[in-house]
Amino acid sequence: MDEAFLVADKQLRANRQGNLYLHLELRDKTGSVGARLWNASEGLARTFEPGDYLHVRGKTQVFQGALQLILSHVEVLDASRVAPEEFLPQSTQNVARLTARLRELLLTMANPHLRSLVECFLIDEEFVRKFTTAPAGIKNHHAYHAGLLEHVVMMLTIADRIADLYPEVDRDLLLAGIFLHDIGKVDELSYDRAFGYTDEGQLVGHLVMGVEMLRGKVEQTADLTGEPFPAELLLRLKHMIVSHHGPPEYGSPKLPMTLEAIALHYIDNLDAKLHTFGREIRDDPCR
C-alpha cells in the first residue's frame, strides 16, 4: 500500500511496554480507515496535525473485524500541491441541479415576508457557497460535501408532496423552516479540509447560531422591503430552529409545539434515518 491520505485524527499512545505509537484516522473521498505506526516518537508526531496530508506506505490487515493500516513510512505533503476534493467525501448528486431545485422549491412560497426572507439568503453569495458545500454532519447522515444541501432539498421535496394532505399546516412556513433549520451548520462545522467543528461551533452550536443568522437576515429583509417582518412569524421560525431535534436528550431546548415544528422534526428524522440505513445496506459487503 502506497497512497496519500488526509489526517482526520491523530493520537500518540503508549503500548503496555511503554513504547510510543501513532494511532491515526486517515481519509480520502471513499471513506476513512484506522492506521497505526509502531515505534513512533514525539518529534514525528509534532510534524503534522489533523487536516494535514500524508503520503504513507505500509500494509493492510483486519483487526477485530475492521480493516486497518500498519504503516512503515509517513511523509507530510505540501497542501498547496494537493486537491482537497480528492480527500473528502462528496455528494454523488449534481450540486448545480440540487441548488436549482432548492431555489425552485423555495420560490413557490406565496407568503411575501417568507419569500423575501428566503431571497435575502439566496442573494448572499458567501452564504450560498457555504450552504452548497457544507456537510450535514461530520460522522452521521449526509457527512460529505454538499450533504447539507442534499438533505434540505430532500426534506423540501417531502414537505412539498405531503402539504396538500394536511391543509391545517402552513406550507410556506414549513418550507421556510426546513430551509432554515440547519443554517447554523455552515459556520458550526469546518469542512475546507478535515471535517470538524469551529470554535464557535463547539462553544455555541448550530441551533443558537442559526437563530442569530435568522435575526440578521430578518433585519435585512425589513430594510429591503421597507416593511417590518411580522413578530409572530419570526417567533414561529425561531421555534422551528431550536426545537427541530425533538426530545431534550437530542439537544433541543424546547419540544416542537406547533404543527409546522412537529412536521419539520419528523421530516428531518425520516430523511436522516432512511439515508443512514440506506447507506449501511448499500455498503454492506455481505449483500
Secondary structure as GFF3:
##gff-version 3
##sequence-region A 1 287
A	DSSP	beta_strand	2	14	.	.	.	ID=ss1
A	DSSP	beta_strand	20	28	.	.	.	ID=ss2
A	DSSP	beta_strand	31	37	.	.	.	ID=ss3
A	DSSP	alpha_helix	42	45	.	.	.	ID=ss4
A	DSSP	beta_strand	53	63	.	.	.	ID=ss5
A	DSSP	beta_strand	66	77	.	.	.	ID=ss6
A	DSSP	three_ten_helix	79	81	.	.	.	ID=ss7
A	DSSP	three_ten_helix	84	86	.	.	.	ID=ss8
A	DSSP	alpha_helix	95	106	.	.	.	ID=ss9
A	DSSP	alpha_helix	112	122	.	.	.	ID=ss10
A	DSSP	alpha_helix	125	131	.	.	.	ID=ss11
A	DSSP	alpha_helix	147	162	.	.	.	ID=ss12
A	DSSP	three_ten_helix	163	165	.	.	.	ID=ss13
A	DSSP	alpha_helix	171	180	.	.	.	ID=ss14
A	DSSP	alpha_helix	185	188	.	.	.	ID=ss15
A	DSSP	beta_strand	189	190	.	.	.	ID=ss16
A	DSSP	beta_strand	196	197	.	.	.	ID=ss17
A	DSSP	alpha_helix	199	203	.	.	.	ID=ss18
A	DSSP	alpha_helix	206	225	.	.	.	ID=ss19
A	DSSP	alpha_helix	231	243	.	.	.	ID=ss20
A	DSSP	three_ten_helix	248	250	.	.	.	ID=ss21
A	DSSP	alpha_helix	259	283	.	.	.	ID=ss22
###
